[in-house]
Amino acid sequence: MLTYEVATAPYPYTKRPIAAHRPCLIIARPEQDAGLAWILMITSAENTPLPGDVMIDDLSAAGLNAPSIVRTSKIATLELNALSIIGNITDICAERVSAAIHGHMSHRG
């Protein structure tokens, strides 16, 4: 089931034994009974762009306060109980994210 909810998730630091809570986009809950979700990274729009990045068009609805992008090339599986929902993306943004994901899957390199 596709959800397209914005949440915060604990992202571990590579050199410190703590995690920072960062925004992410829940794109699916394929194993909802198992308590899992597929998430995409949300990062600052100031970062160097990567193919498939999607600008979030309504920051207020998403629960974000700075220009941000969904980094569709960075996907992870996380336990649902580690996520805190803070907002949603618009239907137009969800369509762009979906198209970018499909583009990654159909790319033959």
C-alpha positions as CSV (number, residue, x, y, z in Angstrom):
1,M,0.0,0.0,0.0
2,L,1.4,3.4,-1.0
3,T,1.2,6.0,1.7
4,Y,3.4,9.1,0.9
5,E,3.4,10.3,4.5
6,V,6.3,12.4,5.8
7,A,7.8,11.2,9.0
8,T,10.9,11.5,11.2
9,A,13.2,8.6,11.5
10,P,16.3,7.9,13.5
11,Y,19.4,8.0,11.2
12,P,22.6,6.7,12.7
13,Y,25.8,8.7,12.6
14,T,28.7,6.8,11.1
15,K,31.2,7.9,13.8
16,R,29.0,8.4,16.9
17,P,26.8,5.9,18.8
18,I,23.7,8.1,18.5
19,A,21.1,8.8,15.9
20,A,19.6,12.0,14.6
21,H,15.9,12.2,13.8
22,R,15.6,13.3,10.2
23,P,12.7,13.6,7.8
24,C,11.8,10.8,5.4
25,L,8.9,9.8,3.1
26,I,7.0,6.6,3.8
27,I,6.3,5.2,0.4
28,A,4.9,1.7,1.3
29,R,4.1,-0.6,4.2
30,P,4.7,-3.9,2.4
31,E,4.8,-5.9,5.6
32,Q,2.4,-3.8,7.8
33,D,1.6,-6.9,9.9
34,A,5.4,-7.2,10.4
35,G,5.6,-3.6,11.3
36,L,7.9,-2.5,8.4
37,A,7.9,0.5,6.1
38,W,9.8,1.5,3.0
39,I,11.2,5.0,3.3
40,L,13.0,7.5,1.2
41,M,15.4,10.1,2.5
42,I,14.3,13.8,2.6
43,T,17.2,16.2,2.6
44,S,17.9,19.9,2.1
45,A,17.3,21.3,-1.3
46,E,20.7,23.0,-1.0
47,N,22.5,19.7,-1.3
48,T,24.0,18.7,-4.7
49,P,21.2,17.2,-6.7
50,L,21.1,13.6,-7.8
51,P,19.0,12.0,-10.6
52,G,15.5,11.3,-9.4
53,D,15.4,14.1,-6.7
54,V,11.9,15.5,-6.3
55,M,11.3,19.0,-4.8
56,I,8.6,19.1,-2.0
57,D,6.1,21.7,-3.2
58,D,4.1,22.3,0.0
59,L,6.5,22.5,3.0
60,S,3.7,23.3,5.5
61,A,1.6,20.2,4.6
62,A,4.7,18.1,4.8
63,G,5.6,19.4,8.2
64,L,8.9,20.8,7.1
65,N,10.3,24.3,7.5
66,A,13.1,24.5,4.9
67,P,13.2,23.8,1.2
68,S,13.5,20.1,0.9
69,I,13.8,17.3,-1.7
70,V,12.8,13.6,-1.7
71,R,15.9,11.7,-2.6
72,T,14.3,8.7,-4.5
73,S,17.7,7.0,-5.0
74,K,18.0,6.5,-1.2
75,I,15.6,3.8,0.0
76,A,15.6,1.9,3.3
77,T,13.3,-0.4,5.3
78,L,12.5,0.7,8.9
79,E,10.3,-0.5,11.7
80,L,7.0,1.5,11.8
81,N,7.4,2.1,15.5
82,A,10.6,4.1,14.9
83,L,8.7,6.6,12.7
84,S,6.7,9.7,13.8
85,I,4.3,11.0,11.1
86,I,4.6,14.8,10.7
87,G,2.8,15.5,7.4
88,N,2.0,14.5,3.8
89,I,3.2,15.4,0.4
90,T,0.7,16.7,-2.3
91,D,-0.8,14.4,-4.9
92,I,1.4,16.1,-7.6
93,C,4.5,15.6,-5.6
94,A,3.5,12.0,-4.9
95,E,3.1,11.5,-8.7
96,R,6.6,12.9,-9.3
97,V,8.1,10.6,-6.6
98,S,6.3,7.6,-8.1
99,A,7.6,8.4,-11.6
100,A,11.1,8.8,-10.3
101,I,11.0,5.5,-8.5
102,H,9.7,3.8,-11.6
103,G,12.5,5.5,-13.6
104,H,15.1,4.0,-11.3
105,M,13.6,0.5,-11.6
106,S,13.4,0.7,-15.4
107,H,16.9,2.1,-15.9
108,R,19.2,-0.3,-17.6
109,G,22.9,0.7,-17.2
